[in-house]
Amino acid sequence: MISVVSPVFNEEESVEELVSRITSSLRAVQESYEILLVDDNSSDGTLDIIKRIRETNSRVKYISLSRNFGHQGAIWAGVCSAAGDAVVTMDGDLQHPPELLPKMIAAWREGNHVVFMTKQRRNTQRHWIFYPSLAFYWAFNKLSDVKLSFGQSDFRLLDRRVVNVLTNIPEKRQFLRGMVEWVGFKQTGFEYEVAPRRHGVSKWALIHRFSFAFDGLFSFSTMPLRVVLVIGVIMAIGSTLYAAYEFVRGILATYYSGYVSQESGYATLVVAIFFLGAVQLIGIGVLGEYIGRIYSQTKGRPDFIVREQELQGTVDSE
């Protein structure tokens, strides 16, 4: 059986087309399937439309979260509740083409445990987010042991064995793209053309992108701590050498009347103070990110809370 998990948030204009296109694609491969829609506490009529669709299509199931837990939290809620032998995750805004599902399923049948989809560069290069994304993937691959290809998205297929491994890892705020790569197994990927958004606006604001990037970097690398340490050591060595240099100049100015010691300028002093202060604050901030993740982990709060759900229904192929 195939489970298709799709998080939706204020997608009342897209959800019916989403279900229709997923259904058409899965009928083409004659698989038993379920479509699991995760409503991330939408404020419009998304949940009501999902319930109405379910009245005529028992393969459609849903989870409604108690509040907005974010895109990754909604995906994780669906993955944890999916019953399929393979679980496909895809966004609910139709920018992940459902027509690629047969290709992904065929690759899974060939023995791949993970089938991931990457955005075509020619599509992303036209968008302002291209260069920040490129910088993130470059930094992530340099700073961590996990390597991600540019343009990976949450459009992927996971074999049940991979899902079981992921759901048994007690880590909070999982960075799924990194975790899927980290667990290993046989993986393959395809490029896809990002479809233009036909309804509504993106819910993935710039602040969410930065938070997502920080989660990835701090979840898979301790290199930021080492970088701050190296900067601190370099600055300590430099300041010691500079102090020794000034001490020697002072001695020479004291005992040799022809040698004039140059007084340090006010601007130099101010720049040095602010620079050292900035480095210290960066170090405290980096350390705080790791401590914050430890604090979040020890509290044991769930990544999502279900308000209501309906997971029963037909899954057999037609």
Backbone bond lengths (Angstrom), bond angles and torsions (degrees), N, CA, C in turn:
res aa  C-N    CA-C-N  psi(-1)  N-CA   C-N-CA  omega(-1)  CA-C   N-CA-C  phi
1 M - - - 1.458 - - 1.527 110.20 -
2 I 1.320 116.14 145.07 1.454 122.55 178.38 1.526 109.09 -107.12
3 S 1.307 116.96 131.48 1.461 122.25 172.93 1.524 108.10 -108.72
4 V 1.323 115.84 127.83 1.460 120.79 175.11 1.520 107.28 -109.84
5 V 1.326 116.38 116.34 1.462 122.76 -178.16 1.523 108.62 -104.91
6 S 1.323 115.88 127.36 1.460 120.06 -179.74 1.524 110.25 -136.81
7 P 1.337 118.13 116.53 1.465 120.34 174.58 1.517 110.02 -77.35
8 V 1.313 116.75 137.26 1.463 121.04 180.00 1.525 109.24 -131.56
9 F 1.312 115.02 137.14 1.463 120.92 177.11 1.525 108.11 -142.39
10 N 1.333 115.23 111.24 1.469 121.43 -177.57 1.523 111.59 53.81
11 E 1.333 115.38 51.71 1.465 121.62 -180.00 1.530 111.01 -117.77
12 E 1.336 116.63 40.96 1.459 119.76 -177.09 1.534 112.49 -62.07
13 E 1.325 117.41 -25.61 1.462 120.46 -179.13 1.528 112.65 -82.80
14 S 1.346 116.78 -16.02 1.467 120.56 -173.68 1.521 114.30 -110.05
15 V 1.333 117.80 -21.79 1.458 120.04 -166.33 1.538 112.62 -65.54
16 E 1.315 118.40 -36.89 1.464 119.71 179.61 1.523 111.17 -66.42
17 E 1.325 116.97 -44.03 1.457 119.99 177.09 1.519 110.85 -64.79
18 L 1.318 117.02 -37.55 1.461 121.14 178.23 1.520 110.93 -58.21
19 V 1.327 116.75 -50.78 1.460 120.99 -179.36 1.527 110.72 -62.91
20 S 1.316 116.82 -41.66 1.465 121.00 -179.28 1.520 111.94 -61.96
21 R 1.314 116.91 -44.46 1.462 119.97 -177.83 1.530 112.04 -72.86
22 I 1.328 117.15 -36.05 1.467 119.87 175.86 1.526 109.60 -64.34
23 T 1.321 116.76 -44.60 1.466 121.38 -179.94 1.524 111.07 -60.29
24 S 1.322 117.20 -45.70 1.465 120.66 179.89 1.526 111.26 -61.89
25 S 1.320 117.11 -40.36 1.469 120.82 -178.83 1.521 111.61 -68.37
26 L 1.322 117.50 -40.47 1.458 120.29 -178.14 1.527 112.11 -75.44
27 R 1.317 117.83 -30.34 1.460 119.96 174.54 1.532 110.78 -62.77
28 A 1.331 116.10 -31.87 1.461 120.30 -178.13 1.524 112.20 -65.86
29 V 1.328 117.57 -26.86 1.471 120.42 179.74 1.525 111.91 -100.55
30 Q 1.339 116.89 0.01 1.462 123.09 174.78 1.528 112.55 54.57
31 E 1.293 115.06 46.43 1.457 121.11 177.34 1.529 109.80 -105.46
32 S 1.340 116.09 148.34 1.458 118.50 166.82 1.526 106.82 -70.82
33 Y 1.303 117.00 144.52 1.457 118.69 -172.56 1.519 111.21 -156.08
34 E 1.319 113.77 164.25 1.452 122.41 170.61 1.527 107.46 -137.80
35 I 1.313 115.90 147.16 1.461 121.98 176.21 1.518 106.91 -114.35
36 L 1.326 115.90 112.19 1.458 121.82 -175.42 1.530 109.26 -107.40
37 L 1.314 115.57 107.92 1.462 121.78 -179.78 1.529 108.87 -97.67
38 V 1.329 115.67 128.85 1.467 121.29 -178.90 1.520 108.35 -108.94
39 D 1.324 116.11 107.41 1.461 121.03 179.55 1.524 109.38 -84.10
40 D 1.335 115.39 115.73 1.466 121.30 -175.45 1.528 110.60 -89.02
41 N 1.349 114.34 54.49 1.469 122.37 178.05 1.528 111.22 59.49
42 S 1.335 115.43 53.78 1.462 120.64 179.26 1.523 110.78 -63.37
43 S 1.336 115.53 147.81 1.457 120.81 179.04 1.527 112.09 -99.21
44 D 1.341 116.77 -2.11 1.460 119.72 177.83 1.534 109.04 -105.15
45 G 1.314 117.62 -153.71 1.462 120.72 -176.67 1.507 114.85 -93.24
46 T 1.342 118.76 21.64 1.464 121.88 -176.68 1.519 111.99 -57.40
47 L 1.323 117.43 -49.12 1.462 120.59 -176.49 1.528 111.24 -64.56
48 D 1.314 117.87 -39.79 1.465 120.94 178.84 1.531 111.09 -62.79
49 I 1.319 116.19 -38.99 1.467 119.89 178.59 1.525 110.13 -66.96
50 I 1.326 117.04 -40.76 1.467 120.63 178.30 1.529 110.20 -60.16
51 K 1.319 116.71 -44.36 1.465 120.46 179.09 1.528 111.14 -62.97
52 R 1.320 116.32 -38.14 1.454 119.71 178.94 1.528 111.34 -67.75
53 I 1.307 116.64 -39.04 1.469 120.33 177.01 1.516 110.14 -63.14
54 R 1.313 116.17 -39.66 1.471 120.72 -177.37 1.528 111.65 -63.91
55 E 1.319 117.30 -28.66 1.468 120.09 -179.98 1.520 112.02 -62.18
56 T 1.334 116.84 -26.78 1.473 120.31 -179.17 1.521 112.65 -111.11
57 N 1.329 117.51 -7.76 1.467 121.51 -179.19 1.520 108.17 -139.17
58 S 1.326 116.39 98.00 1.464 120.92 -175.16 1.524 112.92 -72.64
59 R 1.329 117.25 -8.98 1.466 119.63 175.61 1.527 111.60 -77.07
60 V 1.302 116.87 -15.05 1.460 121.61 177.29 1.524 109.10 -84.46
61 K 1.301 115.65 123.51 1.459 122.03 178.15 1.521 107.91 -124.01
62 Y 1.306 116.57 164.72 1.461 117.01 -177.32 1.521 111.64 -148.87
63 I 1.311 113.53 156.56 1.461 123.57 171.14 1.519 106.51 -129.77
64 S 1.301 117.42 132.49 1.457 121.95 176.00 1.528 108.15 -115.05
65 L 1.318 116.70 122.18 1.463 121.67 -176.66 1.519 111.02 -84.97
66 S 1.321 115.82 153.35 1.466 121.35 -174.19 1.525 112.66 -70.31
67 R 1.313 116.88 -24.08 1.465 122.65 175.00 1.518 107.36 -155.60
68 N 1.314 116.76 179.95 1.460 120.17 179.43 1.526 109.32 -78.39
69 F 1.342 115.83 110.83 1.461 121.08 179.14 1.530 112.07 -99.00
70 G 1.316 117.24 7.45 1.448 120.56 178.46 1.520 111.98 86.62
71 H 1.314 114.06 165.28 1.460 122.05 -176.47 1.519 112.22 -57.46
72 Q 1.335 116.99 -47.78 1.459 120.51 -177.34 1.527 111.73 -68.88
73 G 1.327 117.12 -37.00 1.458 120.25 177.00 1.515 112.09 -63.86
74 A 1.338 116.19 -38.60 1.465 120.21 179.25 1.530 110.81 -68.48
75 I 1.325 116.99 -41.73 1.468 119.91 176.46 1.523 110.18 -60.19
76 W 1.310 115.95 -44.63 1.463 120.21 -177.50 1.529 110.89 -64.29
77 A 1.325 117.58 -38.02 1.462 120.80 177.33 1.524 110.39 -60.89
78 G 1.333 117.08 -41.23 1.456 120.53 178.93 1.516 112.86 -68.81
79 V 1.332 116.88 -42.38 1.465 120.93 179.58 1.532 110.36 -61.49
80 C 1.328 116.30 -42.19 1.470 120.32 -178.47 1.525 111.98 -67.74
81 S 1.320 118.08 -23.08 1.467 121.63 -176.99 1.517 113.46 -102.15
82 A 1.324 118.52 -10.76 1.461 121.98 -177.23 1.523 110.79 -68.77
83 A 1.316 116.27 144.08 1.473 121.21 -177.08 1.514 112.94 -109.96
84 G 1.308 119.07 0.42 1.453 122.03 -172.64 1.516 115.01 -73.31
85 D 1.330 115.32 160.02 1.465 121.08 172.03 1.523 110.49 -71.50
86 A 1.319 116.21 -23.01 1.457 123.17 171.72 1.518 107.50 -136.28
87 V 1.327 116.07 141.81 1.459 121.53 -177.47 1.525 108.18 -121.43
88 V 1.328 115.30 122.31 1.467 121.73 177.07 1.522 107.97 -104.00
89 T 1.331 117.01 130.46 1.459 121.02 173.92 1.521 108.50 -110.63
90 M 1.303 116.49 136.66 1.461 121.66 179.92 1.519 109.18 -156.13
91 D 1.330 115.93 149.60 1.455 120.51 -178.88 1.519 110.77 -70.61
92 G 1.332 114.78 156.35 1.458 120.07 -177.43 1.508 115.03 -92.27
93 D 1.347 118.09 6.73 1.458 120.82 -177.67 1.521 113.45 -95.63
94 L 1.360 116.37 7.49 1.462 123.39 176.84 1.529 113.58 71.17
95 Q 1.322 117.65 12.11 1.462 119.51 174.77 1.531 111.05 -81.71
96 H 1.330 116.63 -16.10 1.462 122.46 169.28 1.529 106.87 -97.16
97 P 1.319 118.87 107.36 1.474 120.94 -173.43 1.528 113.08 -64.84
98 P 1.327 119.34 117.54 1.471 121.36 177.56 1.522 113.06 -61.91
99 E 1.329 117.66 -20.42 1.459 121.12 -178.97 1.525 112.74 -66.75
100 L 1.338 117.66 -11.57 1.466 121.24 177.92 1.524 112.35 -87.36
101 L 1.320 117.75 -4.51 1.464 120.35 -179.34 1.534 112.94 -57.87
102 P 1.343 120.59 -44.03 1.472 119.50 178.37 1.528 112.83 -58.75
103 K 1.318 117.42 -37.45 1.470 121.09 178.67 1.524 111.00 -65.69
104 M 1.305 116.74 -41.34 1.458 121.14 178.93 1.527 110.99 -66.59
105 I 1.327 116.41 -42.34 1.467 120.81 179.78 1.523 110.55 -65.72
106 A 1.333 117.16 -38.63 1.464 120.37 177.95 1.523 110.96 -62.36
107 A 1.334 117.46 -41.16 1.465 120.93 177.73 1.523 111.01 -65.08
108 W 1.332 116.80 -35.49 1.473 120.77 177.08 1.527 110.42 -66.71
109 R 1.320 117.06 -42.44 1.464 120.86 178.90 1.530 111.89 -63.08
110 E 1.331 116.36 -25.24 1.465 120.34 179.03 1.524 112.23 -78.01
111 G 1.318 117.62 -2.40 1.458 120.94 174.90 1.512 115.51 113.24
112 N 1.325 118.21 2.93 1.464 120.69 177.42 1.521 110.53 -80.97
113 H 1.318 115.77 135.77 1.467 120.36 -179.53 1.524 111.89 -89.41
114 V 1.325 116.82 -24.51 1.461 121.85 177.61 1.523 108.11 -133.09
115 V 1.315 115.49 129.32 1.470 120.95 173.82 1.526 106.11 -121.28
116 F 1.331 116.87 107.72 1.460 120.32 -178.37 1.526 110.10 -106.74
117 M 1.316 115.04 152.14 1.456 121.84 -177.20 1.526 108.99 -115.77
118 T 1.332 115.82 135.43 1.461 121.21 178.67 1.521 110.15 -118.96
119 K 1.322 115.41 144.10 1.463 120.74 -178.67 1.530 110.25 -72.22
120 Q 1.304 116.12 139.99 1.451 120.53 174.71 1.531 109.53 -66.77
121 R 1.316 115.96 135.28 1.463 120.08 -175.96 1.520 112.20 -63.95
122 R 1.314 116.67 -35.06 1.458 117.90 -176.10 1.523 111.64 -64.89
123 N 1.346 116.08 -21.75 1.460 119.16 175.75 1.523 111.23 -81.23
124 T 1.331 115.92 -44.84 1.467 120.28 -175.10 1.515 112.46 -72.94
125 Q 1.343 117.95 -26.78 1.456 120.33 -177.64 1.524 111.94 -66.37
126 R 1.316 117.29 -20.57 1.457 120.40 179.49 1.525 112.23 -82.21
127 H 1.305 117.02 -6.60 1.461 121.04 -176.92 1.526 109.56 -106.65
128 W 1.347 116.39 147.19 1.460 120.85 -176.20 1.522 112.69 -63.03
129 I 1.336 117.61 -23.07 1.464 120.45 -175.75 1.525 112.12 -78.47
130 F 1.322 118.19 -5.74 1.465 121.55 -174.80 1.529 111.60 -56.98
131 Y 1.328 117.45 -51.95 1.461 119.92 -173.87 1.535 113.05 -70.93
132 P 1.341 119.85 -40.53 1.472 118.06 172.09 1.528 112.82 -60.28
133 S 1.344 117.05 -38.08 1.466 120.14 177.98 1.516 110.94 -65.95
134 L 1.324 116.05 -42.08 1.458 120.35 177.97 1.524 110.97 -60.71
135 A 1.337 116.24 -41.07 1.465 120.67 178.42 1.526 110.77 -64.62
136 F 1.333 116.75 -39.18 1.463 119.60 179.31 1.522 111.44 -63.32
137 Y 1.337 117.21 -49.47 1.459 119.71 -178.68 1.525 111.23 -63.06
138 W 1.331 117.02 -37.70 1.468 120.19 177.50 1.524 110.16 -63.09
139 A 1.345 116.86 -48.24 1.463 120.69 -179.53 1.522 111.28 -64.14
140 F 1.329 116.58 -42.67 1.465 120.22 -179.24 1.522 110.86 -60.78
141 N 1.319 117.75 -46.16 1.464 121.74 -178.37 1.524 111.80 -67.83
142 K 1.340 117.20 -30.72 1.456 120.56 178.99 1.527 112.15 -76.85
143 L 1.317 116.51 -35.09 1.459 120.68 -172.17 1.522 113.85 -93.23
144 S 1.334 118.54 -16.58 1.463 120.27 -176.20 1.520 110.77 -122.22
145 D 1.327 114.60 166.33 1.468 120.46 177.31 1.519 111.61 -82.75
146 V 1.320 117.49 -12.95 1.457 122.49 179.04 1.526 108.96 -91.25
147 K 1.316 116.51 132.98 1.455 121.00 -177.90 1.531 109.82 -112.63
148 L 1.325 114.65 125.36 1.459 121.12 178.87 1.519 109.32 -114.54
149 S 1.325 116.16 137.61 1.451 119.96 174.68 1.522 109.20 -77.56
150 F 1.323 115.95 147.04 1.461 120.53 -177.58 1.532 110.82 -61.34
151 G 1.326 114.87 137.76 1.451 119.87 175.18 1.512 115.39 89.16
152 Q 1.354 118.42 6.08 1.460 118.82 176.80 1.527 109.77 -62.82
153 S 1.313 114.80 143.17 1.457 120.35 -177.71 1.523 109.02 -129.19
154 D 1.326 116.13 -171.99 1.462 120.71 176.99 1.522 111.19 -91.39
155 F 1.304 116.68 19.02 1.457 123.66 173.97 1.526 106.76 -93.73
156 R 1.354 115.94 99.35 1.473 119.51 -173.94 1.518 110.10 -155.18
157 L 1.318 115.06 161.96 1.472 122.30 172.85 1.522 108.38 -117.38
158 L 1.327 115.96 133.54 1.456 122.64 179.75 1.520 110.02 -121.75
159 D 1.315 116.06 129.14 1.455 120.71 173.85 1.524 109.43 -67.74
160 R 1.317 116.94 154.61 1.457 121.56 -178.53 1.522 112.00 -56.31
161 R 1.335 118.11 -36.28 1.463 119.75 179.03 1.528 111.49 -63.13
162 V 1.315 116.37 -38.41 1.459 120.06 177.97 1.525 110.32 -68.41
163 V 1.325 117.09 -42.32 1.460 121.36 178.47 1.529 110.41 -59.80
164 N 1.329 116.94 -43.09 1.467 120.24 -179.64 1.525 111.53 -62.73
165 V 1.334 116.09 -39.37 1.469 119.52 178.15 1.525 110.06 -64.49
166 L 1.317 117.29 -47.35 1.464 121.39 -177.45 1.525 112.05 -62.87
167 T 1.319 116.99 -42.86 1.470 119.97 -176.67 1.525 112.21 -73.32
168 N 1.326 117.50 -15.47 1.466 120.90 177.87 1.527 112.64 -93.98
169 I 1.326 117.49 -1.67 1.463 120.88 175.31 1.528 108.03 -86.21
170 P 1.333 119.22 121.23 1.470 120.89 -173.25 1.524 114.76 -80.12
171 E 1.291 117.83 15.09 1.466 121.17 -177.18 1.521 111.22 -72.18
172 K 1.341 115.78 137.25 1.459 121.68 176.90 1.521 109.46 -90.28
173 R 1.329 115.74 157.64 1.468 122.66 178.27 1.528 110.59 50.32
174 Q 1.315 115.21 52.95 1.460 119.37 -178.26 1.524 111.23 -64.87
175 F 1.324 114.67 135.42 1.460 121.69 172.08 1.523 105.89 -90.58
176 L 1.342 115.59 94.40 1.459 120.40 -167.34 1.521 113.41 -60.82
177 R 1.322 117.47 -37.75 1.462 119.10 -179.26 1.526 110.87 -61.11
178 G 1.317 115.76 -42.12 1.453 119.53 177.55 1.513 112.37 -72.21
179 M 1.342 117.44 -39.39 1.457 120.79 -178.58 1.527 111.59 -64.29
180 V 1.330 116.37 -40.93 1.464 120.01 179.98 1.518 110.24 -62.60
181 E 1.321 116.97 -40.41 1.464 120.07 177.57 1.524 110.91 -69.71
182 W 1.329 117.04 -38.71 1.460 122.33 -175.30 1.527 112.45 -66.22
183 V 1.341 118.15 -37.05 1.469 120.08 -176.18 1.527 111.86 -69.52
184 G 1.329 116.89 -18.52 1.459 119.06 176.98 1.518 112.56 86.31
185 F 1.337 116.79 -131.52 1.458 124.37 -172.95 1.542 109.61 68.58
186 K 1.305 115.61 175.47 1.458 120.75 -179.12 1.521 109.42 -81.06
187 Q 1.324 116.44 123.11 1.451 120.74 -174.46 1.526 111.12 -128.04
188 T 1.299 115.73 147.87 1.453 122.09 173.73 1.518 108.64 -143.95
189 G 1.323 116.31 158.83 1.457 119.71 -177.30 1.514 112.55 -139.26
190 F 1.317 115.09 157.68 1.457 122.58 176.94 1.523 108.66 -134.37
191 E 1.313 115.21 154.47 1.454 120.22 173.04 1.522 109.83 -88.44
192 Y 1.317 116.18 151.87 1.451 120.25 175.52 1.520 108.92 -142.06
193 E 1.306 115.15 154.14 1.457 121.32 178.46 1.522 108.80 -91.14
194 V 1.317 115.81 121.16 1.462 120.64 -179.07 1.520 109.29 -67.24
195 A 1.320 115.29 122.25 1.467 119.61 179.47 1.526 109.82 -75.36
196 P 1.317 117.54 143.85 1.471 119.36 176.96 1.519 110.90 -66.15
197 R 1.321 115.54 144.82 1.469 119.90 177.35 1.521 108.91 -68.22
198 R 1.330 115.66 124.79 1.463 120.95 -176.31 1.520 112.92 -94.91
199 H 1.332 116.18 -24.20 1.465 119.26 -177.08 1.518 109.37 -136.12
200 G 1.312 116.07 143.81 1.457 120.85 173.32 1.518 113.05 68.57
201 V 1.325 114.53 -165.35 1.462 121.68 -179.65 1.518 108.73 -126.52
202 S 1.333 115.40 161.52 1.451 120.51 -179.72 1.524 110.79 -65.94
203 K 1.330 116.26 137.63 1.465 121.59 176.60 1.534 111.13 -94.07
204 W 1.338 115.27 0.51 1.469 121.94 -174.57 1.524 108.21 -94.77
205 A 1.340 117.13 79.61 1.454 122.48 -176.15 1.533 110.49 -71.58
206 L 1.335 115.34 167.02 1.465 120.87 -177.34 1.525 111.42 -58.99
207 I 1.332 117.20 -40.22 1.461 120.02 -179.55 1.526 111.37 -64.25
208 H 1.349 116.75 -32.65 1.458 120.71 177.42 1.530 110.31 -69.05
209 R 1.322 115.76 -36.39 1.466 119.38 178.63 1.519 110.97 -65.77
210 F 1.338 117.26 -42.37 1.454 120.30 178.63 1.527 111.04 -65.18
211 S 1.331 116.76 -42.46 1.464 120.50 177.93 1.526 110.84 -61.13
212 F 1.327 115.70 -42.35 1.466 121.41 178.41 1.527 110.72 -61.54
213 A 1.342 116.58 -43.32 1.465 121.04 179.74 1.527 111.22 -64.53
214 F 1.334 117.13 -42.62 1.462 120.31 178.72 1.522 111.17 -63.72
215 D 1.334 116.83 -41.10 1.458 120.17 177.61 1.526 110.60 -57.71
216 G 1.328 115.94 -43.67 1.458 119.54 -179.96 1.508 112.60 -63.85
217 L 1.329 117.02 -48.17 1.466 120.53 -176.71 1.520 111.94 -65.64
218 F 1.323 116.70 -45.55 1.466 119.28 -175.63 1.526 112.29 -78.79
219 S 1.337 117.77 -16.96 1.465 120.05 177.81 1.518 112.50 -80.28
220 F 1.327 117.28 -25.22 1.456 119.70 -172.26 1.523 114.18 -122.53
221 S 1.312 118.08 9.83 1.454 118.38 -178.86 1.521 111.06 -154.31
222 T 1.343 115.36 138.64 1.462 121.43 169.97 1.525 109.97 -101.94
223 M 1.321 116.63 8.85 1.452 121.22 -177.85 1.529 113.11 -59.27
224 P 1.355 120.42 -37.60 1.468 118.35 177.29 1.521 113.27 -55.32
225 L 1.345 117.74 -36.83 1.459 120.35 176.80 1.528 110.91 -64.56
226 R 1.324 115.98 -40.26 1.457 119.62 -179.37 1.522 111.11 -69.77
227 V 1.318 116.34 -36.08 1.466 119.90 178.66 1.523 110.28 -62.66
228 V 1.340 116.53 -45.57 1.462 120.13 178.51 1.523 110.22 -62.79
229 L 1.337 117.01 -39.26 1.463 120.67 178.19 1.524 110.95 -62.29
230 V 1.325 116.96 -44.98 1.464 121.03 -179.91 1.524 110.45 -63.27
231 I 1.344 116.67 -43.16 1.465 119.59 177.74 1.523 110.58 -60.15
232 G 1.340 116.48 -42.47 1.456 120.47 178.78 1.522 112.62 -62.17
233 V 1.342 116.52 -42.50 1.470 120.32 179.31 1.524 110.55 -64.84
234 I 1.338 116.49 -43.96 1.466 120.53 179.66 1.523 111.15 -61.37
235 M 1.341 115.35 -43.39 1.456 118.88 179.81 1.522 111.61 -67.45
236 A 1.345 116.95 -36.04 1.466 120.17 177.83 1.528 110.87 -64.73
237 I 1.318 115.78 -43.45 1.469 119.77 178.39 1.528 110.37 -64.47
238 G 1.345 115.34 -44.98 1.456 119.18 -179.73 1.513 112.64 -61.74
239 S 1.343 117.10 -43.13 1.461 120.17 -179.54 1.522 111.56 -67.93
240 T 1.341 117.00 -34.87 1.469 120.37 177.43 1.521 110.71 -65.26
241 L 1.329 115.89 -44.07 1.466 119.62 178.89 1.526 110.98 -64.81
242 Y 1.335 115.44 -39.92 1.463 119.21 179.51 1.532 110.47 -65.93
243 A 1.344 117.17 -39.71 1.464 120.94 177.78 1.528 110.72 -62.78
244 A 1.332 115.52 -42.13 1.467 119.11 177.99 1.525 110.94 -63.74
245 Y 1.315 116.31 -40.35 1.460 121.38 178.88 1.519 111.24 -61.90
246 E 1.333 117.02 -45.12 1.456 120.76 179.44 1.528 110.87 -67.74
247 F 1.329 117.28 -34.89 1.459 120.57 178.42 1.531 110.76 -63.26
248 V 1.314 115.68 -44.80 1.465 120.10 178.77 1.520 110.24 -62.99
249 R 1.323 117.90 -42.20 1.457 121.07 178.71 1.525 111.20 -62.68
250 G 1.337 116.00 -37.60 1.454 119.59 178.29 1.532 111.76 -65.82
251 I 1.324 116.36 -41.23 1.468 120.86 177.61 1.524 110.31 -61.69
252 L 1.312 115.13 -46.18 1.465 118.96 -179.46 1.517 111.31 -63.09
253 A 1.320 117.20 -39.28 1.464 120.55 179.61 1.524 111.39 -67.76
254 T 1.339 117.30 -29.97 1.465 121.50 -178.57 1.525 111.78 -75.42
255 Y 1.331 116.90 -42.42 1.466 120.37 -171.17 1.525 113.30 -101.29
256 Y 1.287 117.57 -10.44 1.463 120.18 179.08 1.530 108.20 -124.03
257 S 1.308 115.24 108.55 1.455 120.24 -175.00 1.514 112.66 -63.43
258 G 1.317 117.30 -25.08 1.455 119.05 -178.90 1.514 113.16 -81.95
259 Y 1.339 117.52 -7.24 1.477 120.49 -178.28 1.519 108.81 -100.63
260 V 1.293 116.82 124.34 1.457 121.62 -177.99 1.526 109.17 -107.00
261 S 1.315 116.60 121.99 1.467 121.20 177.51 1.519 109.45 -77.27
262 Q 1.326 115.97 132.54 1.455 121.08 179.64 1.535 109.73 -84.89
263 E 1.312 115.80 125.38 1.453 120.39 -179.32 1.534 110.35 -71.83
264 S 1.312 115.75 139.82 1.465 120.56 177.14 1.516 109.68 -68.75
265 G 1.317 116.62 139.74 1.450 121.36 -178.41 1.518 112.45 -81.60
266 Y 1.337 115.03 156.91 1.464 121.28 178.87 1.524 111.31 -64.16
267 A 1.348 116.02 -41.97 1.463 119.94 -178.57 1.521 111.23 -61.58
268 T 1.330 116.19 -41.11 1.471 120.00 179.32 1.523 110.54 -60.63
269 L 1.325 115.57 -42.45 1.464 120.21 -179.54 1.528 111.30 -64.03
270 V 1.323 116.52 -44.87 1.461 120.61 -178.75 1.529 110.72 -64.36
271 V 1.343 117.00 -46.00 1.460 120.65 179.54 1.521 110.94 -60.03
272 A 1.350 116.26 -42.40 1.468 120.42 -179.72 1.525 110.97 -62.75
273 I 1.329 116.91 -41.49 1.465 120.65 -178.94 1.529 110.69 -65.04
274 F 1.328 115.27 -47.60 1.465 118.76 -178.81 1.528 111.30 -66.50
275 F 1.322 117.16 -37.58 1.458 119.83 179.91 1.525 111.02 -65.13
276 L 1.337 115.68 -46.58 1.462 119.46 178.70 1.532 110.88 -63.19
277 G 1.327 115.93 -39.87 1.462 119.13 178.24 1.514 111.78 -63.00
278 A 1.338 116.76 -40.85 1.461 120.67 179.23 1.518 111.18 -63.63
279 V 1.328 117.65 -43.65 1.462 121.31 179.04 1.525 110.50 -61.70
280 Q 1.330 116.52 -41.25 1.460 119.81 179.17 1.535 111.27 -64.58
281 L 1.321 116.91 -42.32 1.458 120.13 179.33 1.521 111.55 -66.39
282 I 1.332 117.04 -38.52 1.466 119.97 176.28 1.521 110.00 -61.87
283 G 1.332 116.04 -44.77 1.464 119.54 178.84 1.519 112.07 -61.03
284 I 1.333 116.04 -43.45 1.470 119.69 178.58 1.524 110.15 -64.01
285 G 1.353 116.10 -40.01 1.454 119.80 179.99 1.517 112.71 -64.21
286 V 1.343 116.65 -44.07 1.462 120.93 178.42 1.528 110.08 -62.30
287 L 1.312 115.74 -46.34 1.463 119.78 177.98 1.519 111.07 -60.71
288 G 1.337 115.77 -39.45 1.457 120.17 179.30 1.519 112.97 -63.37
289 E 1.337 117.00 -35.29 1.463 120.26 177.65 1.526 110.98 -60.76
290 Y 1.300 116.90 -44.59 1.466 120.16 179.52 1.528 111.58 -69.50
291 I 1.320 117.00 -42.08 1.461 119.94 178.84 1.527 110.02 -64.42
292 G 1.336 116.70 -38.66 1.457 120.15 178.21 1.516 112.20 -61.27
293 R 1.324 117.01 -37.86 1.466 120.53 178.44 1.525 111.12 -70.03
294 I 1.317 116.34 -36.68 1.471 119.63 175.08 1.531 109.78 -64.36
295 Y 1.321 116.22 -43.55 1.463 121.69 179.41 1.527 110.71 -61.07
296 S 1.332 116.16 -44.80 1.467 120.46 179.19 1.522 110.84 -63.38
297 Q 1.319 117.00 -39.13 1.470 121.21 -179.22 1.517 111.23 -66.39
298 T 1.337 117.36 -41.45 1.466 120.69 -176.48 1.535 112.01 -70.48
299 K 1.327 117.22 -27.32 1.467 119.18 178.92 1.522 111.64 -68.55
300 G 1.320 116.58 -29.57 1.457 120.37 176.02 1.510 115.41 71.06
301 R 1.322 118.10 21.35 1.454 119.84 177.90 1.533 109.58 -69.78
302 P 1.320 117.73 144.01 1.471 120.05 -178.08 1.525 111.65 -69.30
303 D 1.324 115.95 155.15 1.465 121.32 178.41 1.518 111.74 -74.97
304 F 1.322 116.83 -15.74 1.464 121.34 178.10 1.518 109.06 -159.53
305 I 1.328 116.46 157.69 1.460 122.76 176.11 1.526 107.45 -129.89
306 V 1.312 116.63 127.29 1.459 121.83 -178.20 1.526 109.81 -88.36
307 R 1.339 115.67 126.44 1.460 120.45 176.07 1.521 110.46 -85.60
308 E 1.325 116.64 -45.81 1.458 122.04 175.73 1.520 108.51 -154.28
309 Q 1.319 116.01 156.82 1.454 119.70 -179.63 1.520 109.96 -156.52
310 E 1.305 115.46 158.89 1.455 122.76 174.03 1.517 106.66 -142.40
311 L 1.331 115.29 105.14 1.458 120.81 -174.21 1.517 112.43 -114.35
312 Q 1.317 117.20 6.69 1.452 120.42 178.51 1.520 110.00 -92.48
313 G 1.335 116.59 151.31 1.453 119.29 177.20 1.501 112.66 153.49
314 T 1.325 116.04 176.37 1.455 122.94 -178.78 1.516 110.42 -74.64
315 V 1.340 115.90 139.77 1.463 120.15 176.84 1.517 111.22 -128.53
316 D 1.320 119.29 -7.48 1.462 120.84 -176.47 1.514 110.85 -65.90
317 S 1.343 114.69 151.96 1.464 119.67 178.31 1.518 109.22 -71.07
318 E 1.324 114.24 155.28 1.464 119.45 -177.59 1.531 110.89 -91.02
